[in-house]
Each structure stands twice: as structure tokens, then as C-alpha cells.
Amino acid sequence: MDEDRIALLRERCMGMPEATERVSHGEPAWFVRDKKMFAMTSQHHHDDRVGFWCAAPPGETAALVAESPERFFVPPYVGHRGWLGVYLDIETVDWKEISEIVADAYRCIAPQRLIAELDA
């Protein structure tokens, strides 16, 4: 099940304009133009959970974690910079919401030209 969910996450990340994937810190991660990371998996790396970490708009992490701590968390190392942790090992994953979270993460990192391409 974990690999299926990572594959679904991968589809969403790789659907972003000029997104690339490579291993970073031992986990699959996604970058804009192979330079700036916008999302990475977290597969039992820092705890026993499966999820991902991603860039998030200002205030979004605190709001989502307060609203649904069973689905969202502040990731170690990057959480203080506003990154969001999202659990994928929950019973039901809202893939429409995950798509929106990935797109928001991408928008936080990508240059304006690529954001315009995404929004077109």
C-alpha cells in the first residue's frame, strides 16, 4: 500500500512544469528544474509513519496541523521554515486535496513563468 501511495504522490509531483525527481536524504524528492526542492517523501525515515514533506504558503502549516493533526504535522528540520508534513498512511487519503497541496508547494518554489504555465 505504501508504494502505491508514493506512486500516486509521484504522479502529482511530476505533473508540475519542469519537475524532476531524485533521491535526497535517502528519500524520493521532487525539484523545480532539478534545483529547488518542493516536496519529498518520508517513508519511516524519522518515525514509523509514511507521508511527505512539502513547502507551504505562509500560515498554512499551522492552520492545517491545528485543524487536522491526524493528517498533518510540522516536519522536523524544515517545519520552522513553513514546510508541511502530510501523512499518507491514513485509512482514506483525499487525493484531490493532495493535488492542491502539491500545487501550492510548487508555487512556493517555482519561478513566476512556471507558475503561469501551471495556472494556464
PyMOL commands that set and color helices and strands:
alter all, ss='L'
color gray80, all
select helices_A, chain A and resi 2-14+60-67+79-81+95-109+112-119
alter helices_A, ss='H'
color red, helices_A
select strands_A, chain A and resi 19-24+27-32+36-43+50-54+72-73+84-87
alter strands_A, ss='S'
color yellow, strands_A
deselect
rebuild
show_as cartoon
